[in-house]
């Protein structure tokens, strides 16, 4: 299966492919109207099963990049290829429907896949169990903590049955302890479900705690300026010396980019 979208210059393509890297961006540039480029000549390959974290100052185009991979927008030039189907996308806010229960919020995503009522209920219960909310299926949104709401949002993303999960600062609004617990859960789920993850964050330690590789984007326009292999075994602790050492090095490079381009973290 292959879908093609024409960019503003008529030359760019967003493709669904069946072989090669899980995600591939080649020479991707994005601008909105006559404004300066948000992204410029971004080329990246994400291997199947890889956890890639994307760092950069505010406004460098991190969320724009995820939107292009999610097929929510089209590149101005260059190409985006996603292997095996459309990715699922998890935002910073859970965006749950408050009049539905946790299970019903997950079932809603399954309904869009065409699953029958009995199948939806069983699958939603399985997904809630996967995110350790087995006994919370009948709770309304107002009865859930912030961490529980993000777990429901994760279950809803997994309901789309995609092998590529895009995450746009999903834990930014959570307290440190809850965030640390969800880091552990995400690592466990990623490994058990064999997911490829593209994870956007402002938090350098979070990126090193989670990622197999960290990509640093320059301030606008966003370009790939540095990549870091994270050769630290899982499970990792965010406060471990190895995570701290690499985080310090990446932070210095991020500060250099912010000073060079006048961006803001």
C-alpha positions as CSV (number, residue, x, y, z in Angstrom):
1,X,0.0,0.0,0.0
2,X,1.3,3.4,-0.9
3,X,-0.3,6.8,-0.3
4,X,1.2,10.0,-1.9
5,X,0.6,13.6,-0.8
6,X,1.9,16.5,-2.8
7,X,3.7,19.3,-0.9
8,X,3.4,23.0,-1.6
9,X,6.0,22.7,-4.3
10,X,4.4,19.7,-5.8
11,X,7.4,17.5,-5.3
12,X,7.2,16.1,-1.8
13,X,5.7,12.7,-0.9
14,X,4.4,11.0,2.2
15,X,4.5,7.3,1.7
16,X,3.4,4.2,3.5
17,X,6.0,1.5,2.6
18,X,6.4,-2.2,3.4
19,X,10.2,-2.5,3.7
20,X,13.2,-0.6,5.0
21,X,13.4,1.7,8.1
22,X,10.3,2.2,10.2
23,X,10.4,5.9,9.5
24,X,12.5,7.8,6.9
25,X,12.7,11.5,6.3
26,X,14.7,12.7,3.4
27,X,15.5,16.4,2.9
28,X,12.3,17.5,4.7
29,X,11.6,21.2,4.7
30,X,8.5,22.8,6.1
31,X,7.2,26.4,6.1
32,X,3.8,27.9,6.7
33,X,2.8,30.5,4.1
34,X,5.5,33.1,3.5
35,X,7.0,32.7,7.0
36,X,10.6,31.5,7.3
37,X,11.2,27.7,7.3
38,X,10.2,25.8,10.5
39,X,12.2,22.8,9.4
40,X,15.0,22.8,6.9
41,X,16.6,19.8,5.1
42,X,15.9,17.3,7.8
43,X,17.0,13.7,7.0
44,X,16.5,10.9,9.5
45,X,16.1,7.2,9.5
46,X,14.4,5.4,12.5
47,X,15.0,1.7,12.6
48,X,12.3,-0.8,13.4
49,X,12.0,-1.1,17.2
50,X,14.1,1.9,17.9
51,X,13.3,4.5,20.6
52,X,14.3,7.9,19.1
53,X,14.1,11.0,21.3
54,X,14.0,14.5,19.6
55,X,15.3,17.5,21.6
56,X,15.5,21.2,20.8
57,X,14.6,24.6,21.9
58,X,11.0,25.8,21.9
59,X,9.9,26.6,18.3
60,X,12.5,24.5,16.6
61,X,9.9,22.4,14.8
62,X,9.8,19.2,17.0
63,X,6.0,19.0,17.0
64,X,5.9,20.0,13.4
65,X,8.1,17.1,12.5
66,X,5.9,14.6,14.4
67,X,2.9,16.1,12.6
68,X,4.5,15.4,9.3
69,X,5.3,11.8,10.2
70,X,1.7,11.4,11.5
71,X,0.4,12.6,8.1
72,X,-1.4,15.5,9.7
73,X,0.4,17.9,7.4
74,X,2.5,17.9,4.3
75,X,6.2,18.8,3.9
76,X,7.0,21.8,1.7
77,X,9.7,19.7,0.1
78,X,11.4,16.4,0.7
79,X,9.7,13.0,1.5
80,X,8.4,11.2,4.6
81,X,8.0,7.4,4.5
82,X,6.4,5.3,7.2
83,X,6.6,1.5,7.2
84,X,3.6,-0.7,7.6
85,X,0.8,1.8,8.2
86,X,-0.2,5.1,9.7
87,X,1.5,5.9,13.1
88,X,-0.5,6.6,16.3
89,X,0.0,9.9,18.0
90,X,0.0,10.7,21.8
91,X,-0.2,14.4,22.8
92,X,0.9,16.3,25.9
93,X,-2.7,16.5,27.1
94,X,-4.7,13.3,27.4
95,X,-7.7,14.8,25.6
96,X,-10.1,12.2,27.0
97,X,-13.9,12.6,26.6
98,X,-15.1,13.4,30.2
99,X,-18.6,11.9,29.7
100,X,-17.0,8.5,28.8
101,X,-15.4,6.0,31.1
102,X,-11.8,5.0,30.8
103,X,-12.7,1.9,28.9
104,X,-15.2,3.7,26.6
105,X,-12.5,6.2,25.7
106,X,-10.3,3.3,24.5
107,X,-13.3,1.7,22.8
108,X,-13.9,4.8,20.8
109,X,-10.5,4.5,19.1
110,X,-11.3,0.8,18.4
111,X,-14.6,1.7,16.9
112,X,-12.7,3.8,14.3
113,X,-10.9,0.6,13.2
114,X,-14.2,-1.1,12.5
115,X,-14.1,-3.5,15.5
116,X,-17.4,-4.9,16.7
117,X,-18.9,-4.1,20.1
118,X,-17.8,-7.4,21.8
119,X,-14.3,-7.2,20.3
120,X,-14.0,-3.5,21.3
121,X,-14.8,-4.2,24.9
122,X,-12.5,-7.2,25.2
123,X,-9.6,-5.4,23.5
124,X,-10.1,-2.2,25.6
125,X,-10.0,-4.3,28.8
126,X,-6.8,-6.0,27.6
127,X,-5.2,-2.6,26.7
128,X,-6.1,-1.1,30.1
129,X,-4.6,-4.1,31.8
130,X,-1.4,-3.6,29.7
131,X,-1.1,0.0,31.1
132,X,-1.9,-1.3,34.6
133,X,-5.5,0.1,34.8
134,X,-7.3,-3.2,34.8
135,X,-9.7,-2.1,37.6
136,X,-10.2,1.4,36.4
137,X,-12.2,0.7,33.3
138,X,-15.5,2.0,34.7
139,X,-14.1,5.2,36.2
140,X,-14.9,8.6,34.7
141,X,-12.2,11.0,33.7
142,X,-12.7,13.2,36.8
143,X,-12.0,10.1,39.0
144,X,-8.6,9.5,37.4
145,X,-5.3,11.1,38.5
146,X,-3.1,12.8,35.9
147,X,-0.9,9.8,35.6
148,X,-3.9,7.5,35.2
149,X,-5.3,9.8,32.4
150,X,-2.1,9.5,30.5
151,X,-2.2,5.7,30.9
152,X,-5.7,5.8,29.3
153,X,-4.4,8.0,26.5
154,X,-1.5,5.5,26.0
155,X,-4.0,2.6,25.8
156,X,-6.1,4.6,23.3
157,X,-3.0,5.2,21.2
158,X,-2.1,1.5,21.3
159,X,-5.7,0.7,20.2
160,X,-4.8,1.9,16.8
161,X,-2.6,-1.1,16.4
162,X,0.2,0.8,14.8
163,X,3.8,-0.3,15.2
164,X,5.0,3.3,15.2
165,X,4.1,5.4,18.2
166,X,4.6,9.2,18.1
167,X,4.7,11.0,21.5
168,X,4.7,14.8,21.9
169,X,5.9,15.6,25.4
170,X,3.3,13.2,26.9
171,X,4.7,13.5,30.5
172,X,5.6,17.2,30.6
173,X,2.7,18.2,32.9
174,X,3.2,15.4,35.4
175,X,5.1,15.5,38.7
176,X,8.5,13.9,38.9
177,X,7.5,10.7,40.7
178,X,4.5,10.0,38.4
179,X,6.7,10.8,35.3
180,X,9.4,8.4,36.5
181,X,6.8,5.6,37.0
182,X,5.4,6.2,33.5
183,X,8.9,6.1,32.1
184,X,9.2,2.5,33.4
185,X,5.8,1.6,32.0
186,X,6.6,3.0,28.6
187,X,9.9,1.1,28.4
188,X,8.0,-2.1,29.4
189,X,5.2,-1.6,26.9
190,X,7.6,-0.6,24.1
191,X,9.5,-3.8,24.6
192,X,6.5,-6.1,25.0
193,X,4.6,-4.6,22.0
194,X,7.8,-4.2,19.8
195,X,7.1,-0.6,19.1
196,X,9.1,2.0,17.2
197,X,8.8,5.3,19.2
198,X,9.5,8.9,18.2
199,X,9.4,10.9,21.4
200,X,9.6,14.7,21.6
201,X,10.7,16.3,24.9
202,X,12.4,19.4,26.3
203,X,13.8,17.3,29.1
204,X,17.4,16.1,28.4
205,X,17.5,13.6,31.2
206,X,14.1,12.2,30.1
207,X,15.5,11.7,26.6
208,X,18.6,9.9,27.8
209,X,16.5,7.9,30.3
210,X,14.3,6.6,27.5
211,X,16.0,6.7,24.2
212,X,18.2,4.4,22.2
213,X,19.3,7.6,20.3
214,X,18.8,11.3,20.9
215,X,18.6,13.8,18.0
216,X,19.3,17.5,18.7
217,X,17.6,20.0,16.4
218,X,18.9,23.6,16.0
219,X,16.6,26.5,16.7
220,X,14.4,27.7,13.9
221,X,14.8,26.6,11.3
222,X,15.1,23.1,12.8
223,X,18.0,21.1,11.4
224,X,19.6,18.0,12.7
225,X,22.8,19.3,14.3
226,X,23.9,16.3,16.5
227,X,22.9,12.7,17.2
228,X,23.9,10.7,20.3
229,X,23.8,6.9,20.7
230,X,22.7,6.0,24.3
231,X,24.8,3.0,25.1
232,X,23.3,2.5,28.5
233,X,21.4,-0.7,29.3
234,X,17.8,-0.8,30.4
235,X,16.4,-0.5,33.0
236,X,17.9,2.9,33.5
237,X,17.4,5.4,36.3
238,X,17.0,9.0,35.6
239,X,19.4,9.9,38.4
240,X,22.1,7.3,37.5
241,X,25.6,8.6,36.9
242,X,25.6,7.3,33.3
243,X,22.4,9.1,32.4
244,X,23.7,12.2,34.2
245,X,27.0,12.2,32.4
246,X,25.5,12.1,28.9
247,X,22.7,14.5,29.9
248,X,25.3,17.1,30.8
249,X,27.1,16.8,27.5
250,X,23.9,17.1,25.5
251,X,22.7,20.0,27.6
252,X,25.9,21.9,26.8
253,X,25.3,21.4,23.1
254,X,21.7,22.5,23.4
255,X,22.7,25.6,25.2
256,X,25.2,26.3,22.4
257,X,22.4,26.1,19.8
258,X,20.1,28.3,21.8
259,X,22.8,31.0,22.2
260,X,23.8,30.7,18.5
261,X,20.3,31.2,17.2
262,X,18.7,33.2,20.0
263,X,16.1,30.5,20.8
264,X,14.5,29.8,24.1
265,X,14.3,26.5,26.0
